[in-house]
Amino acid sequence: MTARADRLLRARLNAPRDPVLVTRRLALTLPNPARVPELVQLLRDPRIARWTLNIPYPYRASDARTWLRRAPARRRAGTDLILHLVRRSDRALVGGLGLHHFDARHARAEVGYWLGKPFRRQGYTTEAIRALCEYALRRLGLHRLEAKVLSGNAASVGVLRAAGFRREGRLRQSVVKQGRFRDEIVFSRLAGDRPRTGRTRRGRPLSGSATARASAARARRPRAPRRKATPSKRSP
Ligand SMILES: CC(C)(COP(=O)(O)OP(=O)(O)OC[C@H]1O[C@@H](n2cnc3c(N)ncnc32)[C@H](O)[C@@H]1OP(=O)(O)O)[C@@H](O)C(=O)NCCC(=O)NCCS
C-alpha cells in the first residue's frame, strides 16, 4: 500500500461529519452506542445470519457493544467505514452497511449491508448503496467497489444490480458456512461504469443517481432526424 494513498484515504474517512450521507429517506450515520437495543432486535434474525458471514446468531447485546466499540478505531485505521441507516422521518434504525477491506494502493473496497425485517422491500438498501457508491467512488477517490454474495441470495443480487453492480463470476467453495463449503458470487462497480437503465421487478428505476437519471432521460429523448450532408465547397 502506498503510504501517500493510505494517508489520503484515512484523512478523507476521518473528516468529522455525521451523518456521513443523507438521501431522500435515509441518513447514513456513524454508529451510535445508544442504539444497542434496536441493533439487537433487528440483528436477531435467522435470515441475516443465513446470508452473512460475520454476524453471530443469536445476536446478543455484548456482540453489539463490541461491534460499536471497534467501529471508530477501524475508521481511524482506514480499514472499514461502518454506518447505520436511520430513517429520516422517525429516526428509526432500519439497517446497517459499510465499506470494508479498504485498499488504498489499488483504490478499492468491499461493500456489505443488511436491513431489518420490518423495513425490507421498500428500496431502502438500494437507495443507501447507491449513495455510498457515489461517495466512495467520487469523494473517497476509490476506483473499484466489490461485493461478494453467498450463492442463492436473490435479495442481495437484486440490490446490487439495482445499484449498478455487475456480476463477475463465481468463487467456488470459497467460504465455510455452518460447516459446509459454499460458493460466493462476485460483483463489482467501477468508477467509470456507465449506469444501467431500466427498472427492477417492482418498477423502481435501476440507477438513481443524477448522472443515471440524466443518461436515462437522454436515452428516452427522441432523436432529431439527421440532416442530409451538404456537399462541402472543397469536395470535388
Ligand atoms: C439483502 C437485503 C439487504 C435487501 O434489502 P431491501 O432494502 O429489502 O432491498 P430493496 O428493497 O432495496 O430491493 C432492491 C431489489 O432487490 C430485489 N429483492 C429484494 N428483496 C428480495 C427478495 N426477498 N427476493 C427477491 N428479490 C429481492 C428486488 O429486485 C428489489 O427491487 P424491487 O423491490 O423493486 O423488485 C435484505 O433482504 C437483508 O438484509 N437480507 C439479509 C442480509 C443479507 O443478505 N445481506 C447481504 C449479504 S451479501
The ligand as a MOL file (V3000), in Angstrom:
LIG
                    3D

  0  0  0     0  0            999 V3000
M  V30 BEGIN CTAB
M  V30 COUNTS 48 50 0 0 0
M  V30 BEGIN ATOM
M  V30 1 C -30.4930 -8.0920 1.0230 0
M  V30 2 C -31.2950 -7.0470 1.8120 0
M  V30 3 C -30.3010 -6.0790 2.4650 0
M  V30 4 C -32.2130 -6.3060 0.7960 0
M  V30 5 O -32.7510 -5.1640 1.4120 0
M  V30 6 P -34.0580 -4.3730 0.8760 0
M  V30 7 O -33.9830 -2.9890 1.4030 0
M  V30 8 O -35.2540 -5.1780 1.1900 0
M  V30 9 O -33.8120 -4.3710 -0.7050 0
M  V30 10 P -34.5140 -3.3650 -1.7560 0
M  V30 11 O -35.9110 -3.0570 -1.2830 0
M  V30 12 O -33.5950 -2.2100 -1.9830 0
M  V30 13 O -34.6080 -4.2980 -3.0370 0
M  V30 14 C -33.9930 -3.9750 -4.2810 0
M  V30 15 C -34.2670 -5.0780 -5.2520 0
M  V30 16 O -33.6580 -6.3070 -4.8230 0
M  V30 17 C -34.5290 -7.4170 -5.1410 0
M  V30 18 N -35.0040 -8.0450 -3.8970 0
M  V30 19 C -35.0360 -7.5210 -2.6350 0
M  V30 20 N -35.5160 -8.4200 -1.7560 0
M  V30 21 C -35.8040 -9.5370 -2.4720 0
M  V30 22 C -36.3080 -10.8280 -2.1280 0
M  V30 23 N -36.6210 -11.1350 -0.8660 0
M  V30 24 N -36.4500 -11.7550 -3.1200 0
M  V30 25 C -36.1020 -11.4520 -4.4000 0
M  V30 26 N -35.6200 -10.2410 -4.7940 0
M  V30 27 C -35.4720 -9.3090 -3.8310 0
M  V30 28 C -35.6780 -6.8310 -5.9310 0
M  V30 29 O -35.3050 -6.8230 -7.2910 0
M  V30 30 C -35.7390 -5.4320 -5.3840 0
M  V30 31 O -36.3390 -4.4940 -6.2430 0
M  V30 32 P -37.9630 -4.3850 -6.2680 0
M  V30 33 O -38.4480 -4.4570 -4.8380 0
M  V30 34 O -38.2010 -3.0370 -6.9100 0
M  V30 35 O -38.3970 -5.5410 -7.1020 0
M  V30 36 C -32.1850 -7.6970 2.9050 0
M  V30 37 O -33.0450 -8.6420 2.3110 0
M  V30 38 C -31.3760 -8.3760 4.0020 0
M  V30 39 O -30.9730 -7.7450 4.9790 0
M  V30 40 N -31.1140 -9.7000 3.8370 0
M  V30 41 C -30.3350 -10.4490 4.8410 0
M  V30 42 C -28.8760 -9.9960 4.9510 0
M  V30 43 C -28.1600 -10.0260 3.5980 0
M  V30 44 O -28.4560 -10.8360 2.7420 0
M  V30 45 N -27.1730 -9.1340 3.4390 0
M  V30 46 C -26.3610 -9.0730 2.2340 0
M  V30 47 C -25.2180 -10.0170 2.3310 0
M  V30 48 S -24.2860 -10.0610 0.8010 0
M  V30 END ATOM
M  V30 BEGIN BOND
M  V30 1 1 1 2
M  V30 2 1 2 3
M  V30 3 1 2 4
M  V30 4 1 2 36
M  V30 5 1 4 5
M  V30 6 1 5 6
M  V30 7 2 6 7
M  V30 8 1 6 8
M  V30 9 1 6 9
M  V30 10 1 9 10
M  V30 11 2 10 11
M  V30 12 1 10 12
M  V30 13 1 10 13
M  V30 14 1 13 14
M  V30 15 1 14 15
M  V30 16 1 15 16
M  V30 17 1 15 30
M  V30 18 1 16 17
M  V30 19 1 17 18
M  V30 20 1 17 28
M  V30 21 1 18 19
M  V30 22 1 18 27
M  V30 23 2 19 20
M  V30 24 1 20 21
M  V30 25 1 21 22
M  V30 26 2 21 27
M  V30 27 1 22 23
M  V30 28 2 22 24
M  V30 29 1 24 25
M  V30 30 2 25 26
M  V30 31 1 26 27
M  V30 32 1 28 29
M  V30 33 1 28 30
M  V30 34 1 30 31
M  V30 35 1 31 32
M  V30 36 2 32 33
M  V30 37 1 32 34
M  V30 38 1 32 35
M  V30 39 1 36 37
M  V30 40 1 36 38
M  V30 41 2 38 39
M  V30 42 1 38 40
M  V30 43 1 40 41
M  V30 44 1 41 42
M  V30 45 1 42 43
M  V30 46 2 43 44
M  V30 47 1 43 45
M  V30 48 1 45 46
M  V30 49 1 46 47
M  V30 50 1 47 48
M  V30 END BOND
M  V30 END CTAB
M  END
